[in-house]
Amino acid sequence: MPSRLRDIWARRRELRFVAVGMWNTAFAYGVFALLYRCFGGGWRDIPVQVVAAIAGISNAYLCHRAITFRAHGVWWREYARFYVVYGGQALLQMALFFIFSTWLGMNGYVVQFLLAILLTVLSYWAHSNYSFKDGGADCAQNARRAEDSSNPAATMPQAAGSTRHL
């Protein structure tokens, strides 16, 4: 990868999120399609959706933790928050899938594809502000921390009631 692209990749968390989101969308859709083909139809759609959601959420957590947010927080706490976000989205997705595919008769593959796009967009905000809020460290945050640690005033204790502007 040329150095300019490498620099953009390192500095742009949104770009990393989109790339990981595309991978995870393909991964989760592949798991769904395989399970739907083998077991889908009628009431069996729900277990297919549950298994596909668990696989997709776990894959997404690992990739977003390592690549997108470069998180260093407590993994089980982040994973629990991640599940709150994606678990809620998975429940929403399952309900919408049922409505559109069963009640409205739309093609299940098309419905799943469209819902995956919508939920990818919604998840960026939730993960940025909730899942990795304590341990996510992109390059800009790392640079600020390094700058603060090299500034002696940033590490000096403050008197009670005083404020420090850096």
Backbone bond lengths (Angstrom), bond angles and torsions (degrees), N, CA, C in turn:
res aa  C-N    CA-C-N  psi(-1)  N-CA   C-N-CA  omega(-1)  CA-C   N-CA-C  phi
1 M - - - 1.449 - - 1.523 108.58 -
2 P 1.352 117.53 127.46 1.464 119.93 177.99 1.528 111.20 -58.50
3 S 1.338 115.56 153.08 1.466 120.19 -173.73 1.526 112.53 -61.12
4 R 1.330 118.58 -36.64 1.472 120.16 179.61 1.528 110.24 -63.35
5 L 1.325 117.30 -44.49 1.463 120.27 177.58 1.531 111.19 -64.80
6 R 1.315 116.14 -38.86 1.459 120.73 177.92 1.528 110.73 -62.00
7 D 1.341 117.14 -40.67 1.460 121.36 178.14 1.535 111.42 -65.54
8 I 1.324 116.49 -43.33 1.467 120.44 178.08 1.522 109.77 -62.07
9 W 1.337 116.62 -45.60 1.464 122.02 179.27 1.538 110.60 -58.74
10 A 1.323 116.13 -42.63 1.462 120.60 -177.60 1.527 111.81 -68.62
11 R 1.321 117.60 -33.81 1.465 120.56 -174.34 1.518 114.41 -92.49
12 R 1.304 118.69 -20.46 1.464 121.69 -172.38 1.524 111.90 -105.85
13 R 1.309 115.52 94.63 1.458 120.70 178.99 1.527 110.65 -61.98
14 E 1.336 117.30 -35.31 1.460 120.58 179.75 1.527 111.10 -61.36
15 L 1.328 116.68 -40.17 1.462 120.87 178.05 1.523 110.60 -64.10
16 R 1.322 116.27 -43.63 1.464 119.93 177.53 1.526 110.56 -63.69
17 F 1.328 117.03 -39.23 1.455 120.73 178.83 1.527 110.87 -62.17
18 V 1.327 116.58 -44.19 1.464 120.30 179.53 1.529 110.53 -63.34
19 A 1.329 116.81 -44.34 1.474 119.65 -179.89 1.528 110.97 -63.16
20 V 1.325 116.85 -46.15 1.467 120.22 178.14 1.525 109.53 -65.59
21 G 1.326 116.97 -39.69 1.460 120.76 177.95 1.515 112.25 -61.23
22 M 1.336 116.64 -39.88 1.476 119.61 177.69 1.519 110.24 -65.39
23 W 1.334 116.55 -44.37 1.465 119.47 177.57 1.518 110.04 -60.52
24 N 1.328 117.01 -48.28 1.451 119.44 -176.46 1.526 111.95 -67.15
25 T 1.327 117.32 -35.10 1.462 120.25 175.78 1.521 110.22 -60.95
26 A 1.325 116.15 -45.37 1.467 120.10 178.20 1.528 110.93 -64.30
27 F 1.328 116.81 -43.02 1.464 121.40 -179.92 1.529 110.53 -62.66
28 A 1.338 116.42 -52.31 1.468 120.66 -177.39 1.528 111.17 -64.95
29 Y 1.325 116.90 -39.58 1.462 120.03 177.75 1.530 110.49 -64.87
30 G 1.326 116.33 -39.56 1.470 119.83 177.41 1.520 112.21 -62.54
31 V 1.326 116.66 -43.96 1.470 120.64 177.00 1.527 109.38 -62.16
32 F 1.342 116.20 -46.92 1.461 120.54 178.33 1.529 111.34 -58.23
33 A 1.336 117.13 -50.30 1.464 120.75 -175.99 1.525 111.37 -60.75
34 L 1.318 116.71 -41.99 1.459 120.54 178.51 1.534 111.14 -62.60
35 L 1.320 115.83 -48.52 1.467 119.84 179.96 1.530 111.75 -67.34
36 Y 1.320 117.50 -39.74 1.466 121.54 -179.88 1.523 110.53 -64.35
37 R 1.317 115.81 -40.76 1.480 119.89 178.57 1.521 110.89 -65.14
38 C 1.320 116.75 -40.56 1.466 120.73 -176.99 1.524 113.19 -79.75
39 F 1.332 117.21 -37.45 1.462 119.92 -170.04 1.516 115.08 -128.48
40 G 1.355 119.15 -6.64 1.458 121.94 -171.62 1.510 114.01 -71.94
41 G 1.310 113.64 165.66 1.452 122.02 178.12 1.512 111.98 119.24
42 G 1.321 115.72 122.05 1.460 120.48 177.23 1.509 112.70 64.67
43 W 1.306 116.67 -135.10 1.469 122.54 -175.95 1.528 111.84 -65.34
44 R 1.329 119.11 -22.51 1.467 121.80 -178.77 1.526 112.56 -71.88
45 D 1.321 117.66 -9.77 1.467 119.91 177.90 1.532 111.33 -61.69
46 I 1.321 117.92 -35.01 1.464 120.82 -177.05 1.526 111.70 -64.39
47 P 1.351 120.86 -51.60 1.470 118.26 177.18 1.534 112.76 -61.17
48 V 1.323 116.75 -34.92 1.464 120.06 176.94 1.521 109.46 -61.09
49 Q 1.326 116.96 -45.35 1.460 121.30 179.85 1.527 111.51 -64.38
50 V 1.312 117.96 -40.13 1.467 121.38 -178.77 1.526 110.51 -64.15
51 V 1.317 117.48 -49.34 1.467 120.86 -179.25 1.532 110.66 -64.09
52 A 1.326 116.89 -43.11 1.467 120.17 178.70 1.537 110.63 -63.47
53 A 1.327 117.25 -38.34 1.466 120.83 179.17 1.517 111.22 -65.83
54 I 1.320 117.95 -44.22 1.472 120.78 179.34 1.525 110.73 -61.46
55 A 1.325 116.79 -45.19 1.469 120.61 178.77 1.530 110.81 -62.55
56 G 1.329 116.88 -44.87 1.459 121.02 -179.29 1.517 112.80 -66.13
57 I 1.327 117.49 -41.86 1.469 121.16 -179.64 1.525 110.59 -65.58
58 S 1.304 117.57 -43.40 1.471 120.63 -179.61 1.518 111.27 -65.31
59 N 1.322 117.42 -43.91 1.460 121.09 177.03 1.526 110.82 -62.27
60 A 1.320 116.61 -44.19 1.467 120.57 -179.71 1.519 111.45 -62.65
61 Y 1.319 117.25 -42.46 1.465 120.07 179.51 1.526 110.71 -58.87
62 L 1.315 116.67 -50.40 1.463 120.30 -178.23 1.522 111.39 -59.19
63 C 1.327 116.77 -44.65 1.469 120.33 -178.22 1.528 112.45 -70.50
64 H 1.327 117.12 -45.46 1.466 119.23 179.95 1.523 111.59 -66.49
65 R 1.308 117.60 -37.19 1.466 120.64 179.46 1.527 110.43 -63.03
66 A 1.331 116.01 -45.34 1.460 120.33 -175.52 1.531 113.38 -81.98
67 I 1.312 117.78 -39.27 1.466 120.98 -170.33 1.525 112.60 -101.88
68 T 1.320 117.24 -53.34 1.464 120.41 -172.94 1.522 112.69 -73.37
69 F 1.325 115.70 -57.19 1.461 120.10 -172.18 1.520 112.91 -98.19
70 R 1.324 117.21 -11.91 1.470 122.23 179.84 1.526 110.19 46.51
71 A 1.310 113.10 50.19 1.460 120.98 -171.26 1.521 112.07 -76.56
72 H 1.317 114.24 147.70 1.460 121.75 178.56 1.521 110.90 -132.01
73 G 1.325 115.68 19.15 1.459 119.98 179.24 1.517 110.66 -78.24
74 V 1.304 115.75 -174.78 1.462 121.89 177.93 1.525 107.27 -69.53
75 W 1.339 115.97 116.85 1.466 120.26 -169.84 1.514 112.78 -60.16
76 W 1.318 118.17 -41.15 1.463 119.01 -175.87 1.528 111.46 -70.50
77 R 1.330 117.20 -30.39 1.469 120.50 176.60 1.529 109.85 -70.03
78 E 1.336 116.06 -44.22 1.462 119.78 177.14 1.526 110.56 -63.02
79 Y 1.327 116.34 -42.62 1.469 120.99 -179.26 1.524 110.42 -62.60
80 A 1.325 117.05 -39.90 1.467 120.64 177.96 1.535 110.47 -64.22
81 R 1.338 116.72 -45.09 1.467 119.93 177.21 1.520 111.35 -63.19
82 F 1.333 114.97 -40.61 1.455 120.43 178.79 1.520 109.88 -59.20
83 Y 1.328 116.16 -41.60 1.464 120.32 178.59 1.519 111.97 -67.52
84 V 1.311 117.87 -33.58 1.458 119.67 176.07 1.531 109.27 -61.28
85 V 1.332 116.06 -46.95 1.465 120.48 179.77 1.524 110.56 -65.90
86 Y 1.324 117.04 -58.03 1.463 119.30 -175.89 1.520 112.44 -73.30
87 G 1.316 117.24 -29.65 1.460 118.85 175.85 1.518 111.02 -64.22
88 G 1.333 115.82 -44.14 1.464 119.92 175.74 1.515 111.55 -61.94
89 Q 1.321 115.53 -41.77 1.460 118.93 178.30 1.525 111.38 -67.50
90 A 1.326 116.77 -36.28 1.467 120.13 178.64 1.526 110.43 -64.62
91 L 1.328 117.02 -40.94 1.464 119.64 177.60 1.526 110.68 -63.54
92 L 1.332 116.31 -43.05 1.460 120.69 176.34 1.526 110.27 -61.06
93 Q 1.328 116.35 -44.35 1.455 121.16 -179.95 1.525 111.24 -61.91
94 M 1.325 116.96 -43.65 1.473 120.15 -179.91 1.523 111.53 -62.92
95 A 1.326 116.27 -41.84 1.469 119.88 179.04 1.523 110.54 -64.66
96 L 1.337 116.68 -46.65 1.466 119.83 179.49 1.525 111.44 -65.91
97 F 1.331 116.92 -37.85 1.469 120.16 176.98 1.525 110.10 -59.54
98 F 1.321 116.38 -46.75 1.466 120.85 -179.33 1.528 110.52 -60.97
99 I 1.329 116.21 -45.75 1.469 120.20 -179.04 1.521 111.01 -61.25
100 F 1.342 116.17 -50.70 1.458 119.52 -175.12 1.530 113.41 -73.19
101 S 1.327 117.97 -38.00 1.465 118.85 -176.84 1.532 112.65 -84.85
102 T 1.324 117.98 -39.90 1.464 120.42 -175.81 1.522 111.78 -88.91
103 W 1.319 117.14 -54.77 1.458 119.60 -176.71 1.523 112.62 -73.52
104 L 1.341 116.88 -41.75 1.466 119.67 -176.75 1.523 112.97 -95.87
105 G 1.332 116.94 -7.18 1.460 121.51 174.30 1.522 115.82 72.64
106 M 1.326 117.82 19.85 1.470 119.74 178.95 1.525 110.26 -75.65
107 N 1.310 116.22 156.14 1.461 122.69 178.63 1.525 109.86 -62.81
108 G 1.345 117.23 127.07 1.456 122.39 -177.48 1.514 114.06 -60.06
109 Y 1.327 117.16 -36.25 1.462 120.44 -179.93 1.525 111.12 -67.12
110 V 1.314 117.03 -40.85 1.464 121.81 179.41 1.527 110.30 -68.50
111 V 1.321 116.56 -44.15 1.463 120.62 179.05 1.523 110.39 -58.95
112 Q 1.325 116.69 -47.28 1.471 120.25 -179.26 1.521 111.28 -61.35
113 F 1.315 117.26 -41.20 1.456 121.87 179.72 1.528 110.95 -62.12
114 L 1.326 117.92 -47.86 1.464 121.44 -178.93 1.526 111.98 -66.09
115 L 1.315 116.94 -39.37 1.465 119.71 178.09 1.525 111.42 -66.70
116 A 1.317 117.75 -35.15 1.465 120.68 178.67 1.529 110.99 -62.18
117 I 1.315 117.46 -39.71 1.465 121.28 178.73 1.533 110.15 -64.82
118 L 1.314 116.62 -49.30 1.460 120.79 -179.84 1.528 111.62 -58.66
119 L 1.311 117.43 -45.76 1.454 120.50 -175.70 1.529 112.86 -73.69
120 T 1.312 118.12 -24.77 1.461 121.05 174.70 1.528 110.09 -64.40
121 V 1.311 116.14 -42.51 1.464 120.64 179.26 1.534 110.68 -64.82
122 L 1.325 116.54 -45.32 1.463 120.15 -178.97 1.530 112.63 -65.74
123 S 1.308 117.05 -31.56 1.459 119.63 -174.77 1.528 113.39 -72.08
124 Y 1.334 118.89 -28.04 1.467 120.12 -179.94 1.525 110.67 -57.38
125 W 1.306 115.50 -49.29 1.457 119.34 -179.47 1.528 111.17 -60.95
126 A 1.310 116.92 -45.85 1.465 120.75 -177.12 1.530 111.77 -65.25
127 H 1.313 117.82 -42.43 1.464 119.62 -179.54 1.529 111.60 -70.92
128 S 1.315 116.75 -37.12 1.468 120.08 178.36 1.518 111.56 -64.32
129 N 1.315 116.63 -36.80 1.455 120.79 -173.45 1.520 114.80 -102.15
130 Y 1.327 117.83 -6.56 1.453 118.97 -176.95 1.529 112.73 -136.40
131 S 1.315 117.95 -60.85 1.467 120.80 -171.91 1.523 112.76 -59.25
132 F 1.324 116.78 -47.62 1.462 121.08 -175.06 1.521 111.85 -113.49
133 K 1.310 117.51 26.46 1.467 120.14 -174.73 1.516 113.07 -64.06
134 D 1.320 118.66 -29.27 1.464 120.86 -177.84 1.523 113.53 -93.86
135 G 1.322 117.26 -31.24 1.451 119.20 -172.05 1.508 115.70 -117.46
136 G 1.328 118.33 -1.38 1.455 120.37 -179.67 1.511 110.76 -75.51
137 A 1.313 116.59 132.15 1.460 119.47 -176.87 1.516 109.54 -138.86
138 D 1.324 116.78 97.09 1.454 118.14 174.58 1.527 109.00 -84.96
139 C 1.288 115.89 178.72 1.468 120.15 -173.87 1.525 112.67 -62.36
140 A 1.320 117.92 -36.89 1.460 120.07 -179.35 1.527 110.18 -64.94
141 Q 1.320 116.98 -40.85 1.453 119.86 177.86 1.520 110.59 -65.12
142 N 1.328 117.53 -42.63 1.463 121.05 178.42 1.526 110.81 -61.03
143 A 1.322 116.73 -40.47 1.459 120.36 179.91 1.528 110.37 -64.66
144 R 1.343 116.86 -42.09 1.468 119.77 178.29 1.520 111.03 -63.44
145 R 1.329 116.86 -41.17 1.465 119.74 178.82 1.526 110.79 -63.20
146 A 1.327 116.47 -42.92 1.463 119.81 179.66 1.525 110.48 -64.19
147 E 1.334 115.86 -41.00 1.457 120.38 178.74 1.525 110.18 -64.15
148 D 1.329 117.05 -44.14 1.463 120.64 179.21 1.523 111.80 -63.50
149 S 1.330 117.64 -39.60 1.463 119.82 -177.94 1.524 111.63 -71.79
150 S 1.335 117.94 -22.92 1.456 119.83 177.57 1.530 111.64 -87.09
151 N 1.321 117.14 -8.22 1.453 122.17 -180.00 1.525 107.91 -97.10
152 P 1.330 118.36 110.31 1.469 120.20 -177.64 1.524 112.90 -57.99
153 A 1.329 118.46 -32.66 1.464 120.39 -179.56 1.522 111.25 -66.25
154 A 1.322 117.10 -26.35 1.463 120.75 -178.65 1.514 112.05 -71.30
155 T 1.329 117.14 -23.96 1.458 120.04 -177.31 1.514 113.32 -105.13
156 M 1.348 116.84 -0.96 1.460 120.07 -179.66 1.519 110.14 -76.74
157 P 1.332 116.85 141.30 1.467 119.06 177.50 1.521 110.26 -66.38
158 Q 1.314 115.52 152.00 1.454 120.91 -179.90 1.519 109.66 -107.26
159 A 1.306 114.03 149.87 1.467 119.21 173.99 1.517 108.26 -73.21
160 A 1.301 116.65 150.43 1.463 121.03 -179.86 1.521 109.86 -57.03
161 G 1.305 116.57 133.29 1.449 122.56 176.93 1.520 114.24 83.71
162 S 1.347 118.86 -7.55 1.456 118.93 179.97 1.520 109.37 -89.46
163 T 1.322 114.68 158.98 1.455 119.81 176.46 1.509 109.05 -121.96
164 R 1.304 115.31 152.18 1.460 120.62 -179.75 1.514 107.55 -125.61
165 H 1.302 116.90 130.51 1.472 122.22 178.24 1.505 108.06 -112.01
166 L 1.306 115.55 119.49 1.470 119.31 177.90 1.477 111.65 -103.27
